Amino acid sequence: MLKPGGHIMIIDTGRNINEYGQVFQDAGLQIAQPMDLGFNGWWATPLTDSYVVAGNKPATKTAA
């Protein structure tokens, strides 16, 4: 659950970018471009790359 204008970021060593992106899209989030962090990513090893997927929940307009 994100408040309007909130941000979420997932870093994973798997290749689940498309699955995460679909979940974000289904939740109405704007998806930032997925990014390959390479093997120097957060917790990856030389045999496994890390990937980041980020999303933003659009801010709602308030009535004037």
Predicted model as a PDB file, atoms N, CA, C, CB and O in Angstrom, pLDDT in the B-factor column:
MODEL        1                                                                  
ATOM      1  N   MET A   1       0.842  -1.151   0.000  1.00 76.00           N  
ATOM      2  CA  MET A   1       0.000   0.000   0.000  1.00 76.00           C  
ATOM      3  C   MET A   1       0.900   1.230   0.000  1.00 76.00           C  
ATOM      4  CB  MET A   1      -0.965  -0.011   1.207  1.00 76.00           C  
ATOM      5  O   MET A   1       1.782   1.372   0.847  1.00 76.00           O  
ATOM      6  N   LEU A   2       0.663   2.107  -0.956  1.00 83.00           N  
ATOM      7  CA  LEU A   2       1.423   3.352  -1.044  1.00 83.00           C  
ATOM      8  C   LEU A   2       0.470   4.534  -0.966  1.00 83.00           C  
ATOM      9  CB  LEU A   2       2.252   3.406  -2.352  1.00 83.00           C  
ATOM     10  O   LEU A   2      -0.646   4.480  -1.483  1.00 83.00           O  
ATOM     11  N   LYS A   3       0.910   5.585  -0.328  1.00 88.00           N  
ATOM     12  CA  LYS A   3       0.114   6.798  -0.339  1.00 88.00           C  
ATOM     13  C   LYS A   3       0.311   7.481  -1.695  1.00 88.00           C  
ATOM     14  CB  LYS A   3       0.510   7.750   0.844  1.00 88.00           C  
ATOM     15  O   LYS A   3       1.312   7.223  -2.365  1.00 88.00           O  
ATOM     16  N   PRO A   4      -0.617   8.343  -2.115  1.00 88.00           N  
ATOM     17  CA  PRO A   4      -0.441   9.074  -3.375  1.00 88.00           C  
ATOM     18  C   PRO A   4       0.900   9.820  -3.363  1.00 88.00           C  
ATOM     19  CB  PRO A   4      -1.620  10.071  -3.603  1.00 88.00           C  
ATOM     20  O   PRO A   4       1.233  10.509  -2.398  1.00 88.00           O  
ATOM     21  N   GLY A   5       1.646   9.671  -4.433  1.00 88.00           N  
ATOM     22  CA  GLY A   5       2.964  10.282  -4.535  1.00 88.00           C  
ATOM     23  C   GLY A   5       4.065   9.405  -3.961  1.00 88.00           C  
ATOM     24  O   GLY A   5       5.233   9.794  -3.985  1.00 88.00           O  
ATOM     25  N   GLY A   6       3.712   8.208  -3.435  1.00 90.00           N  
ATOM     26  CA  GLY A   6       4.687   7.308  -2.833  1.00 90.00           C  
ATOM     27  C   GLY A   6       5.533   6.588  -3.873  1.00 90.00           C  
ATOM     28  O   GLY A   6       5.173   6.528  -5.049  1.00 90.00           O  
ATOM     29  N   HIS A   7       6.658   6.043  -3.427  1.00 90.00           N  
ATOM     30  CA  HIS A   7       7.611   5.347  -4.296  1.00 90.00           C  
ATOM     31  C   HIS A   7       7.888   3.959  -3.729  1.00 90.00           C  
ATOM     32  CB  HIS A   7       8.934   6.158  -4.437  1.00 90.00           C  
ATOM     33  O   HIS A   7       7.872   3.758  -2.515  1.00 90.00           O  
ATOM     34  N   ILE A   8       8.142   3.006  -4.620  1.00 89.00           N  
ATOM     35  CA  ILE A   8       8.540   1.658  -4.220  1.00 89.00           C  
ATOM     36  C   ILE A   8       9.676   1.206  -5.127  1.00 89.00           C  
ATOM     37  CB  ILE A   8       7.333   0.660  -4.290  1.00 89.00           C  
ATOM     38  O   ILE A   8       9.712   1.534  -6.313  1.00 89.00           O  
ATOM     39  N   MET A   9      10.608   0.443  -4.547  1.00 87.00           N  
ATOM     40  CA  MET A   9      11.734  -0.077  -5.319  1.00 87.00           C  
ATOM     41  C   MET A   9      11.993  -1.503  -4.864  1.00 87.00           C  
ATOM     42  CB  MET A   9      13.013   0.813  -5.146  1.00 87.00           C  
ATOM     43  O   MET A   9      12.025  -1.787  -3.667  1.00 87.00           O  
ATOM     44  N   ILE A  10      12.179  -2.398  -5.829  1.00 86.00           N  
ATOM     45  CA  ILE A  10      12.514  -3.790  -5.543  1.00 86.00           C  
ATOM     46  C   ILE A  10      13.847  -4.091  -6.202  1.00 86.00           C  
ATOM     47  CB  ILE A  10      11.398  -4.768  -6.045  1.00 86.00           C  
ATOM     48  O   ILE A  10      14.048  -3.803  -7.382  1.00 86.00           O  
ATOM     49  N   ILE A  11      14.757  -4.676  -5.429  1.00 83.00           N  
ATOM     50  CA  ILE A  11      16.028  -5.144  -5.965  1.00 83.00           C  
ATOM     51  C   ILE A  11      16.026  -6.655  -5.787  1.00 83.00           C  
ATOM     52  CB  ILE A  11      17.271  -4.462  -5.247  1.00 83.00           C  
ATOM     53  O   ILE A  11      15.772  -7.158  -4.693  1.00 83.00           O  
ATOM     54  N   ASP A  12      16.312  -7.374  -6.866  1.00 81.00           N  
ATOM     55  CA  ASP A  12      16.252  -8.831  -6.829  1.00 81.00           C  
ATOM     56  C   ASP A  12      17.390  -9.401  -7.650  1.00 81.00           C  
ATOM     57  CB  ASP A  12      14.894  -9.345  -7.351  1.00 81.00           C  
ATOM     58  O   ASP A  12      17.868  -8.777  -8.598  1.00 81.00           O  
ATOM     59  N   THR A  13      17.816 -10.590  -7.275  1.00 77.00           N  
ATOM     60  CA  THR A  13      18.858 -11.272  -8.037  1.00 77.00           C  
ATOM     61  C   THR A  13      18.264 -12.176  -9.106  1.00 77.00           C  
ATOM     62  CB  THR A  13      19.748 -12.082  -7.107  1.00 77.00           C  
ATOM     63  O   THR A  13      18.994 -12.691  -9.953  1.00 77.00           O  
ATOM     64  N   GLY A  14      16.958 -12.376  -9.079  1.00 70.00           N  
ATOM     65  CA  GLY A  14      16.306 -13.206 -10.087  1.00 70.00           C  
ATOM     66  C   GLY A  14      15.990 -12.413 -11.338  1.00 70.00           C  
ATOM     67  O   GLY A  14      16.320 -11.231 -11.438  1.00 70.00           O  
ATOM     68  N   ARG A  15      15.371 -13.045 -12.257  1.00 70.00           N  
ATOM     69  CA  ARG A  15      14.987 -12.384 -13.510  1.00 70.00           C  
ATOM     70  C   ARG A  15      13.477 -12.186 -13.525  1.00 70.00           C  
ATOM     71  CB  ARG A  15      15.446 -13.216 -14.751  1.00 70.00           C  
ATOM     72  O   ARG A  15      12.798 -12.567 -14.479  1.00 70.00           O  
ATOM     73  N   ASN A  16      12.965 -11.588 -12.463  1.00 75.00           N  
ATOM     74  CA  ASN A  16      11.529 -11.394 -12.311  1.00 75.00           C  
ATOM     75  C   ASN A  16      11.073  -9.982 -12.656  1.00 75.00           C  
ATOM     76  CB  ASN A  16      11.124 -11.718 -10.906  1.00 75.00           C  
ATOM     77  O   ASN A  16      10.012  -9.548 -12.208  1.00 75.00           O  
ATOM     78  N   ILE A  17      11.858  -9.265 -13.444  1.00 76.00           N  
ATOM     79  CA  ILE A  17      11.529  -7.878 -13.771  1.00 76.00           C  
ATOM     80  C   ILE A  17      10.129  -7.769 -14.361  1.00 76.00           C  
ATOM     81  CB  ILE A  17      12.556  -7.302 -14.748  1.00 76.00           C  
ATOM     82  O   ILE A  17       9.358  -6.897 -13.961  1.00 76.00           O  
ATOM     83  N   ASN A  18       9.793  -8.633 -15.296  1.00 80.00           N  
ATOM     84  CA  ASN A  18       8.477  -8.546 -15.935  1.00 80.00           C  
ATOM     85  C   ASN A  18       7.344  -8.822 -14.962  1.00 80.00           C  
ATOM     86  CB  ASN A  18       8.397  -9.514 -17.094  1.00 80.00           C  
ATOM     87  O   ASN A  18       6.297  -8.179 -15.030  1.00 80.00           O  
ATOM     88  N   GLU A  19       7.544  -9.774 -14.058  1.00 85.00           N  
ATOM     89  CA  GLU A  19       6.509 -10.088 -13.080  1.00 85.00           C  
ATOM     90  C   GLU A  19       6.283  -8.916 -12.120  1.00 85.00           C  
ATOM     91  CB  GLU A  19       6.885 -11.349 -12.295  1.00 85.00           C  
ATOM     92  O   GLU A  19       5.141  -8.557 -11.836  1.00 85.00           O  
ATOM     93  N   TYR A  20       7.363  -8.327 -11.626  1.00 83.00           N  
ATOM     94  CA  TYR A  20       7.235  -7.171 -10.744  1.00 83.00           C  
ATOM     95  C   TYR A  20       6.576  -6.013 -11.486  1.00 83.00           C  
ATOM     96  CB  TYR A  20       8.614  -6.746 -10.201  1.00 83.00           C  
ATOM     97  O   TYR A  20       5.695  -5.341 -10.950  1.00 83.00           O  
ATOM     98  N   GLY A  21       7.008  -5.789 -12.711  1.00 82.00           N  
ATOM     99  CA  GLY A  21       6.425  -4.712 -13.503  1.00 82.00           C  
ATOM    100  C   GLY A  21       4.933  -4.899 -13.696  1.00 82.00           C  
ATOM    101  O   GLY A  21       4.181  -3.925 -13.648  1.00 82.00           O  
ATOM    102  N   GLN A  22       4.489  -6.129 -13.915  1.00 86.00           N  
ATOM    103  CA  GLN A  22       3.068  -6.404 -14.098  1.00 86.00           C  
ATOM    104  C   GLN A  22       2.288  -6.127 -12.816  1.00 86.00           C  
ATOM    105  CB  GLN A  22       2.859  -7.856 -14.541  1.00 86.00           C  
ATOM    106  O   GLN A  22       1.196  -5.560 -12.862  1.00 86.00           O  
ATOM    107  N   VAL A  23       2.842  -6.523 -11.676  1.00 87.00           N  
ATOM    108  CA  VAL A  23       2.189  -6.260 -10.390  1.00 87.00           C  
ATOM    109  C   VAL A  23       2.073  -4.751 -10.165  1.00 87.00           C  
ATOM    110  CB  VAL A  23       2.979  -6.926  -9.224  1.00 87.00           C  
ATOM    111  O   VAL A  23       1.025  -4.262  -9.744  1.00 87.00           O  
ATOM    112  N   PHE A  24       3.144  -4.021 -10.445  1.00 86.00           N  
ATOM    113  CA  PHE A  24       3.114  -2.558 -10.298  1.00 86.00           C  
ATOM    114  C   PHE A  24       2.056  -1.954 -11.214  1.00 86.00           C  
ATOM    115  CB  PHE A  24       4.501  -1.947 -10.609  1.00 86.00           C  
ATOM    116  O   PHE A  24       1.281  -1.094 -10.795  1.00 86.00           O  
ATOM    117  N   GLN A  25       2.029  -2.403 -12.460  1.00 87.00           N  
ATOM    118  CA  GLN A  25       1.067  -1.874 -13.433  1.00 87.00           C  
ATOM    119  C   GLN A  25      -0.364  -2.184 -12.990  1.00 87.00           C  
ATOM    120  CB  GLN A  25       1.333  -2.463 -14.840  1.00 87.00           C  
ATOM    121  O   GLN A  25      -1.233  -1.316 -13.062  1.00 87.00           O  
ATOM    122  N   ASP A  26      -0.613  -3.405 -12.537  1.00 90.00           N  
ATOM    123  CA  ASP A  26      -1.953  -3.786 -12.070  1.00 90.00           C  
ATOM    124  C   ASP A  26      -2.393  -2.942 -10.875  1.00 90.00           C  
ATOM    125  CB  ASP A  26      -1.981  -5.272 -11.694  1.00 90.00           C  
ATOM    126  O   ASP A  26      -3.587  -2.722 -10.675  1.00 90.00           O  
ATOM    127  N   ALA A  27      -1.427  -2.468 -10.079  1.00 87.00           N  
ATOM    128  CA  ALA A  27      -1.733  -1.642  -8.907  1.00 87.00           C  
ATOM    129  C   ALA A  27      -1.876  -0.165  -9.264  1.00 87.00           C  
ATOM    130  CB  ALA A  27      -0.650  -1.811  -7.853  1.00 87.00           C  
ATOM    131  O   ALA A  27      -2.112   0.668  -8.388  1.00 87.00           O  
ATOM    132  N   GLY A  28      -1.731   0.165 -10.565  1.00 88.00           N  
ATOM    133  CA  GLY A  28      -1.890   1.553 -10.997  1.00 88.00           C  
ATOM    134  C   GLY A  28      -0.661   2.416 -10.796  1.00 88.00           C  
ATOM    135  O   GLY A  28      -0.758   3.643 -10.775  1.00 88.00           O  
ATOM    136  N   LEU A  29       0.515   1.777 -10.644  1.00 88.00           N  
ATOM    137  CA  LEU A  29       1.743   2.539 -10.446  1.00 88.00           C  
ATOM    138  C   LEU A  29       2.373   2.896 -11.782  1.00 88.00           C  
ATOM    139  CB  LEU A  29       2.733   1.750  -9.587  1.00 88.00           C  
ATOM    140  O   LEU A  29       2.230   2.169 -12.764  1.00 88.00           O  
ATOM    141  N   GLN A  30       3.067   4.016 -11.806  1.00 88.00           N  
ATOM    142  CA  GLN A  30       3.868   4.385 -12.960  1.00 88.00           C  
ATOM    143  C   GLN A  30       5.222   3.709 -12.769  1.00 88.00           C  
ATOM    144  CB  GLN A  30       4.005   5.960 -13.112  1.00 88.00           C  
ATOM    145  O   GLN A  30       5.860   3.874 -11.729  1.00 88.00           O  
ATOM    146  N   ILE A  31       5.659   2.952 -13.766  1.00 85.00           N  
ATOM    147  CA  ILE A  31       6.867   2.146 -13.642  1.00 85.00           C  
ATOM    148  C   ILE A  31       8.054   2.896 -14.229  1.00 85.00           C  
ATOM    149  CB  ILE A  31       6.690   0.785 -14.339  1.00 85.00           C  
ATOM    150  O   ILE A  31       8.008   3.374 -15.362  1.00 85.00           O  
ATOM    151  N   ALA A  32       9.116   2.988 -13.437  1.00 81.00           N  
ATOM    152  CA  ALA A  32      10.372   3.526 -13.940  1.00 81.00           C  
ATOM    153  C   ALA A  32      11.073   2.427 -14.739  1.00 81.00           C  
ATOM    154  CB  ALA A  32      11.279   4.046 -12.768  1.00 81.00           C  
ATOM    155  O   ALA A  32      10.781   1.245 -14.556  1.00 81.00           O  
ATOM    156  N   GLN A  33      11.965   2.800 -15.595  1.00 73.00           N  
ATOM    157  CA  GLN A  33      12.686   1.837 -16.426  1.00 73.00           C  
ATOM    158  C   GLN A  33      13.447   0.844 -15.547  1.00 73.00           C  
ATOM    159  CB  GLN A  33      13.658   2.565 -17.382  1.00 73.00           C  
ATOM    160  O   GLN A  33      14.273   1.259 -14.735  1.00 73.00           O  
ATOM    161  N   PRO A  34      13.183  -0.484 -15.694  1.00 74.00           N  
ATOM    162  CA  PRO A  34      13.976  -1.464 -14.938  1.00 74.00           C  
ATOM    163  C   PRO A  34      15.460  -1.322 -15.288  1.00 74.00           C  
ATOM    164  CB  PRO A  34      13.488  -2.912 -15.232  1.00 74.00           C  
ATOM    165  O   PRO A  34      15.808  -0.977 -16.417  1.00 74.00           O  
ATOM    166  N   MET A  35      16.316  -1.588 -14.323  1.00 78.00           N  
ATOM    167  CA  MET A  35      17.733  -1.362 -14.510  1.00 78.00           C  
ATOM    168  C   MET A  35      18.529  -2.574 -14.061  1.00 78.00           C  
ATOM    169  CB  MET A  35      18.179  -0.122 -13.753  1.00 78.00           C  
ATOM    170  O   MET A  35      18.250  -3.152 -13.011  1.00 78.00           O  
ATOM    171  N   ASP A  36      19.517  -2.957 -14.851  1.00 77.00           N  
ATOM    172  CA  ASP A  36      20.439  -4.030 -14.496  1.00 77.00           C  
ATOM    173  C   ASP A  36      21.550  -3.419 -13.645  1.00 77.00           C  
ATOM    174  CB  ASP A  36      21.022  -4.742 -15.778  1.00 77.00           C  
ATOM    175  O   ASP A  36      22.237  -2.502 -14.094  1.00 77.00           O  
ATOM    176  N   LEU A  37      21.731  -3.913 -12.433  1.00 77.00           N  
ATOM    177  CA  LEU A  37      22.786  -3.414 -11.558  1.00 77.00           C  
ATOM    178  C   LEU A  37      24.092  -4.177 -11.751  1.00 77.00           C  
ATOM    179  CB  LEU A  37      22.346  -3.503 -10.108  1.00 77.00           C  
ATOM    180  O   LEU A  37      25.116  -3.810 -11.175  1.00 77.00           O  
ATOM    181  N   GLY A  38      24.061  -5.237 -12.560  1.00 71.00           N  
ATOM    182  CA  GLY A  38      25.252  -6.032 -12.801  1.00 71.00           C  
ATOM    183  C   GLY A  38      25.615  -6.882 -11.592  1.00 71.00           C  
ATOM    184  O   GLY A  38      24.872  -6.924 -10.612  1.00 71.00           O  
ATOM    185  N   PHE A  39      26.732  -7.544 -11.658  1.00 66.00           N  
ATOM    186  CA  PHE A  39      27.120  -8.425 -10.556  1.00 66.00           C  
ATOM    187  C   PHE A  39      27.671  -7.641  -9.376  1.00 66.00           C  
ATOM    188  CB  PHE A  39      28.151  -9.437 -11.029  1.00 66.00           C  
ATOM    189  O   PHE A  39      27.891  -8.214  -8.310  1.00 66.00           O  
ATOM    190  N   ASN A  40      27.899  -6.338  -9.544  1.00 61.00           N  
ATOM    191  CA  ASN A  40      28.336  -5.506  -8.425  1.00 61.00           C  
ATOM    192  C   ASN A  40      27.152  -4.934  -7.664  1.00 61.00           C  
ATOM    193  CB  ASN A  40      29.228  -4.378  -8.921  1.00 61.00           C  
ATOM    194  O   ASN A  40      27.320  -4.073  -6.800  1.00 61.00           O  
ATOM    195  N   GLY A  41      25.955  -5.411  -7.984  1.00 55.00           N  
ATOM    196  CA  GLY A  41      24.758  -4.961  -7.284  1.00 55.00           C  
ATOM    197  C   GLY A  41      24.814  -5.330  -5.814  1.00 55.00           C  
ATOM    198  O   GLY A  41      25.788  -5.922  -5.350  1.00 55.00           O  
ATOM    199  N   TRP A  42      23.802  -4.990  -5.108  1.00 53.00           N  
ATOM    200  CA  TRP A  42      23.758  -5.060  -3.655  1.00 53.00           C  
ATOM    201  C   TRP A  42      24.239  -6.379  -3.068  1.00 53.00           C  
ATOM    202  CB  TRP A  42      22.380  -4.809  -3.199  1.00 53.00           C  
ATOM    203  O   TRP A  42      25.192  -6.386  -2.288  1.00 53.00           O  
ATOM    204  N   TRP A  43      23.614  -7.484  -3.416  1.00 58.00           N  
ATOM    205  CA  TRP A  43      23.975  -8.754  -2.786  1.00 58.00           C  
ATOM    206  C   TRP A  43      24.328  -9.835  -3.803  1.00 58.00           C  
ATOM    207  CB  TRP A  43      22.839  -9.235  -1.912  1.00 58.00           C  
ATOM    208  O   TRP A  43      24.416 -11.008  -3.439  1.00 58.00           O  
ATOM    209  N   ALA A  44      24.529  -9.477  -5.039  1.00 55.00           N  
ATOM    210  CA  ALA A  44      24.784 -10.465  -6.086  1.00 55.00           C  
ATOM    211  C   ALA A  44      26.212 -10.998  -6.015  1.00 55.00           C  
ATOM    212  CB  ALA A  44      24.523  -9.856  -7.463  1.00 55.00           C  
ATOM    213  O   ALA A  44      27.086 -10.426  -5.364  1.00 55.00           O  
ATOM    214  N   THR A  45      26.409 -12.097  -6.699  1.00 63.00           N  
ATOM    215  CA  THR A  45      27.737 -12.694  -6.831  1.00 63.00           C  
ATOM    216  C   THR A  45      28.166 -12.547  -8.286  1.00 63.00           C  
ATOM    217  CB  THR A  45      27.742 -14.206  -6.382  1.00 63.00           C  
ATOM    218  O   THR A  45      27.364 -12.116  -9.114  1.00 63.00           O  
ATOM    219  N   PRO A  46      29.388 -12.886  -8.616  1.00 67.00           N  
ATOM    220  CA  PRO A  46      29.809 -12.816 -10.018  1.00 67.00           C  
ATOM    221  C   PRO A  46      28.984 -13.711 -10.950  1.00 67.00           C  
ATOM    222  CB  PRO A  46      31.263 -13.195 -10.124  1.00 67.00           C  
ATOM    223  O   PRO A  46      29.035 -13.548 -12.169  1.00 67.00           O  
ATOM    224  N   LEU A  47      28.229 -14.648 -10.384  1.00 70.00           N  
ATOM    225  CA  LEU A  47      27.418 -15.538 -11.208  1.00 70.00           C  
ATOM    226  C   LEU A  47      25.969 -15.079 -11.338  1.00 70.00           C  
ATOM    227  CB  LEU A  47      27.454 -16.926 -10.638  1.00 70.00           C  
ATOM    228  O   LEU A  47      25.213 -15.639 -12.133  1.00 70.00           O  
ATOM    229  N   THR A  48      25.574 -14.067 -10.568  1.00 73.00           N  
ATOM    230  CA  THR A  48      24.184 -13.615 -10.552  1.00 73.00           C  
ATOM    231  C   THR A  48      24.130 -12.097 -10.598  1.00 73.00           C  
ATOM    232  CB  THR A  48      23.451 -14.141  -9.302  1.00 73.00           C  
ATOM    233  O   THR A  48      24.757 -11.426  -9.779  1.00 73.00           O  
ATOM    234  N   ASP A  49      23.391 -11.558 -11.542  1.00 76.00           N  
ATOM    235  CA  ASP A  49      23.199 -10.115 -11.623  1.00 76.00           C  
ATOM    236  C   ASP A  49      22.064  -9.683 -10.704  1.00 76.00           C  
ATOM    237  CB  ASP A  49      22.911  -9.684 -13.073  1.00 76.00           C  
ATOM    238  O   ASP A  49      21.209 -10.491 -10.340  1.00 76.00           O  
ATOM    239  N   SER A  50      22.059  -8.402 -10.330  1.00 79.00           N  
ATOM    240  CA  SER A  50      20.951  -7.806  -9.581  1.00 79.00           C  
ATOM    241  C   SER A  50      20.189  -6.875 -10.516  1.00 79.00           C  
ATOM    242  CB  SER A  50      21.466  -7.034  -8.314  1.00 79.00           C  
ATOM    243  O   SER A  50      20.761  -6.291 -11.437  1.00 79.00           O  
ATOM    244  N   TYR A  51      18.885  -6.747 -10.262  1.00 82.00           N  
ATOM    245  CA  TYR A  51      18.026  -5.884 -11.052  1.00 82.00           C  
ATOM    246  C   TYR A  51      17.179  -5.041 -10.115  1.00 82.00           C  
ATOM    247  CB  TYR A  51      17.137  -6.710 -12.013  1.00 82.00           C  
ATOM    248  O   TYR A  51      16.831  -5.475  -9.017  1.00 82.00           O  
ATOM    249  N   VAL A  52      16.851  -3.837 -10.552  1.00 83.00           N  
ATOM    250  CA  VAL A  52      15.983  -2.966  -9.769  1.00 83.00           C  
ATOM    251  C   VAL A  52      14.762  -2.600 -10.612  1.00 83.00           C  
ATOM    252  CB  VAL A  52      16.746  -1.685  -9.303  1.00 83.00           C  
ATOM    253  O   VAL A  52      14.874  -2.310 -11.803  1.00 83.00           O  
ATOM    254  N   VAL A  53      13.600  -2.620  -9.968  1.00 85.00           N  
ATOM    255  CA  VAL A  53      12.351  -2.179 -10.588  1.00 85.00           C  
ATOM    256  C   VAL A  53      11.753  -1.157  -9.629  1.00 85.00           C  
ATOM    257  CB  VAL A  53      11.348  -3.395 -10.869  1.00 85.00           C  
ATOM    258  O   VAL A  53      11.617  -1.433  -8.437  1.00 85.00           O  
ATOM    259  N   ALA A  54      11.397   0.018 -10.136  1.00 87.00           N  
ATOM    260  CA  ALA A  54      10.853   1.081  -9.291  1.00 87.00           C  
ATOM    261  C   ALA A  54       9.518   1.551  -9.842  1.00 87.00           C  
ATOM    262  CB  ALA A  54      11.838   2.262  -9.191  1.00 87.00           C  
ATOM    263  O   ALA A  54       9.293   1.541 -11.052  1.00 87.00           O  
ATOM    264  N   GLY A  55       8.639   1.960  -8.942  1.00 89.00           N  
ATOM    265  CA  GLY A  55       7.325   2.464  -9.334  1.00 89.00           C  
ATOM    266  C   GLY A  55       6.922   3.641  -8.463  1.00 89.00           C  
ATOM    267  O   GLY A  55       7.387   3.782  -7.333  1.00 89.00           O  
ATOM    268  N   ASN A  56       6.057   4.479  -9.000  1.00 90.00           N  
ATOM    269  CA  ASN A  56       5.536   5.642  -8.304  1.00 90.00           C  
ATOM    270  C   ASN A  56       4.019   5.622  -8.373  1.00 90.00           C  
ATOM    271  CB  ASN A  56       6.098   6.950  -8.907  1.00 90.00           C  
ATOM    272  O   ASN A  56       3.440   5.338  -9.421  1.00 90.00           O  
ATOM    273  N   LYS A  57       3.380   5.923  -7.253  1.00 89.00           N  
ATOM    274  CA  LYS A  57       1.933   6.047  -7.262  1.00 89.00           C  
ATOM    275  C   LYS A  57       1.603   7.507  -7.579  1.00 89.00           C  
ATOM    276  CB  LYS A  57       1.303   5.594  -5.889  1.00 89.00           C  
ATOM    277  O   LYS A  57       2.050   8.411  -6.872  1.00 89.00           O  
ATOM    278  N   PRO A  58       0.831   7.739  -8.629  1.00 88.00           N  
ATOM    279  CA  PRO A  58       0.518   9.124  -9.001  1.00 88.00           C  
ATOM    280  C   PRO A  58      -0.148   9.866  -7.832  1.00 88.00           C  
ATOM    281  CB  PRO A  58      -0.402   9.152 -10.248  1.00 88.00           C  
ATOM    282  O   PRO A  58      -0.974   9.312  -7.107  1.00 88.00           O  
ATOM    283  N   ALA A  59       0.236  11.116  -7.682  1.00 86.00           N  
ATOM    284  CA  ALA A  59      -0.398  11.954  -6.661  1.00 86.00           C  
ATOM    285  C   ALA A  59      -1.807  12.312  -7.134  1.00 86.00           C  
ATOM    286  CB  ALA A  59       0.447  13.250  -6.380  1.00 86.00           C  
ATOM    287  O   ALA A  59      -2.033  12.582  -8.313  1.00 86.00           O  
ATOM    288  N   THR A  60      -2.721  12.306  -6.213  1.00 76.00           N  
ATOM    289  CA  THR A  60      -4.111  12.665  -6.574  1.00 76.00           C  
ATOM    290  C   THR A  60      -4.286  14.163  -6.408  1.00 76.00           C  
ATOM    291  CB  THR A  60      -5.156  11.888  -5.693  1.00 76.00           C  
ATOM    292  O   THR A  60      -3.656  14.793  -5.559  1.00 76.00           O  
ATOM    293  N   LYS A  61      -5.145  14.708  -7.228  1.00 62.00           N  
ATOM    294  CA  LYS A  61      -5.444  16.134  -7.146  1.00 62.00           C  
ATOM    295  C   LYS A  61      -6.548  16.354  -6.125  1.00 62.00           C  
ATOM    296  CB  LYS A  61      -5.855  16.700  -8.529  1.00 62.00           C  
ATOM    297  O   LYS A  61      -7.527  15.609  -6.090  1.00 62.00           O  
ATOM    298  N   THR A  62      -6.393  17.358  -5.311  1.00 58.00           N  
ATOM    299  CA  THR A  62      -7.427  17.672  -4.329  1.00 58.00           C  
ATOM    300  C   THR A  62      -8.393  18.689  -4.919  1.00 58.00           C  
ATOM    301  CB  THR A  62      -6.802  18.209  -3.016  1.00 58.00           C  
ATOM    302  O   THR A  62      -8.013  19.507  -5.758  1.00 58.00           O  
ATOM    303  N   ALA A  63      -9.614  18.635  -4.486  1.00 55.00           N  
ATOM    304  CA  ALA A  63     -10.631  19.580  -4.966  1.00 55.00           C  
ATOM    305  C   ALA A  63     -10.357  20.961  -4.387  1.00 55.00           C  
ATOM    306  CB  ALA A  63     -12.062  19.103  -4.581  1.00 55.00           C  
ATOM    307  O   ALA A  63      -9.984  21.101  -3.222  1.00 55.00           O  
ATOM    308  N   ALA A  64     -10.545  21.964  -5.211  1.00 54.00           N  
ATOM    309  CA  ALA A  64     -10.287  23.346  -4.761  1.00 54.00           C  
ATOM    310  C   ALA A  64     -11.534  23.977  -4.214  1.00 54.00           C  
ATOM    311  CB  ALA A  64      -9.741  24.200  -5.900  1.00 54.00           C  
ATOM    312  O   ALA A  64     -11.507  25.132  -3.790  1.00 54.00           O  
TER     313      ALA A  64                                                      
ENDMDL                                                                          
END                                                                             
